[in-house]
Amino acid sequence: MSIYSKRLTLLSCAGALLALSAGAAAHDINAKPGNTNSTSFDIVHTEIVRSGTDLIFRMAVSGKAGASRPSKSGKLAGSTVYSYVWPTSINSSAVGFDADQGILAFAVTSHPDFDDTPLYDENGDGDKTNDGDLWHSHWVVLVPDDACGKGSLKIRDIPEGTKPRLPATWPGLPILIDSPELTPRIAGKQVSVRVPAATLGHTAGVKFDGVTAGLRINASVHAPLVCVADVFDVASGDLSLPGRIMR
């Protein structure tokens, strides 16, 4: 599937994702390999499972997970973000945003040109502002925007002069993004993150999917600030969210 076709698929499904209801189905998503040339982003399995009081977000690829990271460009404008993403049917209000803002997705990202986890020193060097290249976690709200390219999504911008509800760990960027201290574990073919289930409320039956993608910072560093530029792979093939968080 071409990047253009994948963008159209994302856009056509976006409206439906905002109102998905729970249903009974298998809880994980198995996918055939070979949908992208980069084995680091070639999804073969995606799941969100309960483990004690936590939810484990897990994605497996056909190659070595996390092996491919963006090259440093030396500037924020036009820079690239690589990401492993779990789009969900969880309401945006569950993590501290206003309700019904878009598609709430959990993401594990790497981007060497900027740091969006200002509360944490991931590499332990005493500087909290130079860790963007390390894989780290976010909640983001995705919405369609043709300004990013026909059929594309973006991280929802915060219009100037507005005061939306924001999580305590919002990193200060003018977009709906949260930077919780949830450290991803990357080993072999898998990316996984433990998320306290209590922070999300009732999640039994919540729907999800798996996506690997490249995002790009707008060259003008203006709304739209962060666009989904390249969709590498979609676990379901059509972003239909067939996965379920089971009891």
N, C-alpha and C positions, 0 to 999 in steps of 0.2 A: 504494500500500500504506500503511495507517495505521501510526502509531508503535507501536500495540499489536501489530499483526500482525508488524511488523519485530522487535519484542522477542521474540515467540514463535518466530520463525524463528531468531534468534540462540541462544535457549535450546535449541531442538530440535537444533541443529547442534553445540552446544558439546561434548557428550560425544564425538561422532565426531571432532571436530577434534583431540582429545588423542592419538588413535592413528592418524592418517592415515599411510599409507605412500606412497613415491614411485611415480610412474607416468609413462608417456609421454603428452604432450599439448602443444598449443600453449603457448608460454611467456607470452603476454600475455593480457589480458582486455579486450575491447571491449564497451562498454555503450551502450545508446540513451539520449539525453538526455531530460530531462523528468520524472525521478523525484522531484524535490524543487523547491520554489518558489525556493530560493536557488541561483542559477547558480554561485556560488562553491563549492558543495558537490555539484553535479550531476555525478557521475562519468561520463566517456565513455571513459576508457582507464586501465588500471593495469598496471604491469610491474615486475619486478625483473630486471635484466640485468647480465651481467658486462662490465666494462670494465677490462682489464688486471688489476691485483690487487684491484680494488674491485668491489663490487656497487652498482648504482645503483637506488635505490627511486624510482620515478617514478609520478605520478598526474596525469592531465589532467581538467579539468572543462569544462563548456560555457561558463562565464563567466570572470571574472577570479579566478584562484586567490589565496587569502589576503586578499581584499578585505573579507571579513566577519569581524570579531573581536568577542568578548563585550564588553558594556558593563561598566564598572567599578561594582561595588556598594559598595565601601568596606569590605568585611569578607570574611573567609575563608569562614565558615559560609554555605552556600547559594549560593556563587559558581559561575560557569559556566566551563567549559573547552571550546573548539572544537578539533576535531582531524581530521587526515587520517591514516588508520590502515591498515597492512598486516598483517592477521592472517596468521600463518604456521604451518607444521607443524614449525618448528625447536624442538628441546627447550629448555626454560627453562635447562638447565644450560649451554648454549652461551655465554650472556652473563654467567654468574657466579652464577645462582640455583641452588637445589637442583633436582634432576631432576624432571620430570613434575609441575610445579606448576600447569599450566594452559595456556592458549593464549598463546604468546609472540607479541607484536605490536610492530611498530615504529610509532611515532607522531610526527607533527609537530603541536605544540599551541601555543595562545595562551590566556593567562588573566591579566588585568590585576590581579587581587586578591592574587596571591601569586607568589613566585619559588621554583621547585624546581630551579634550576641554581646552587647556592651556590658552585661552584668556578669559575664563569666570569662575566665582565663583558661581556655581549653588546652593550650599547650604548656601552661604552667611556667611561663617565662616572666611573669609579673606585669605583662602588658595585656589588657583586656581588649585591645583594638586591632590585633594582628592575627586573628585565628580563623579568618573566613575560609581559608583553603582546607581546613580540617572538616570532615563530615560532621554535620550538626543538625539539630531538629527544629522544625517550625510547624505551627498551624498557620494556614493561609486560607483566605476566602477568594475563590475564583469566580469570575463572571465573563461573559462574552464581550468582546470589543473589536470591531472591525478595524479600528485604528492600529491594531497589532498585526493586521493582515486578515484577509477574508477567511472566516471560519476559525479565528483564533480566540484564545482566552487570555486573560490577564489577572494579576493579583489586584483586587479591587482598590482603587485609589480613594484617599480621603480628601474630599474637596476642600479647598482653602476656605477658612472661616467657619467650618463646621466642627462640632465637638461630639463625635460618636463615642459610644461606650467602648472601652478598650481594656484588654487584660493588664494585670499588674506588670507582666513581663514583656509588654509591647516595647520594641527596641527604638521607638522614636521616628521611624520612617513614615512618610505620608501614605501608607497603604495598610490594609487589614492583614497584618502579620503579627504573630506572637513568637517569642523566643524562649520557651520554657527550658529549664535545665534537665533535658531528657537525652542522655548520651546514647547515640546509636552504637551497636556492636556490628562490626563488619568482619566476617571470617569466611574464607573460602568463597562459596557461591552465594552466601546469604547476607542480607542486611536485616537487622532486627532492632527494635526499640521497645522497652517496657514503659507503658503509660499507666499511671494509677487510674483504675476504672472509676473510682469515686469522683474524680474531677470532671467526668463527662455525664454523670447522671445515668438514667436508664438506657442501656445500649443493646439489650437483647433484641435480635432481629434487625439491627441497623445494617444497611447495605453498604458495600464497598467495592472498589476495583483497584487495580494496580496500573501505574503509568510510570514510564521513564521518559524524561524530557530535558531539553535544554531551554532555559529561559534567558532573556536578554534585557539589560537595562537600556532604556530609551536613550538614544544618542543625545537628546536634548535634556536628559534627566528631568523630565516633566511628565505629567499625566498623558497617556498611561506610562507609569514608571517602570513596571516589570511585565513584560509580555512572555507568553509561552511561544517561543520561536520555532522550536523543533520538537515534534513528538517522536521519540525513538520507538516506543512499543507500548501497547495497551494489552493488559492481561486478558481481558474478555474479548478483545478485538473490536468492540464497538462501544465501549464505555457504558455498558448496560447495568453495571453494578450487580453482578450475579452473586457476589460473596455475601455472607451473612455472619454477624457476630452472634454466636450461639450462647445459650446459658451454660 
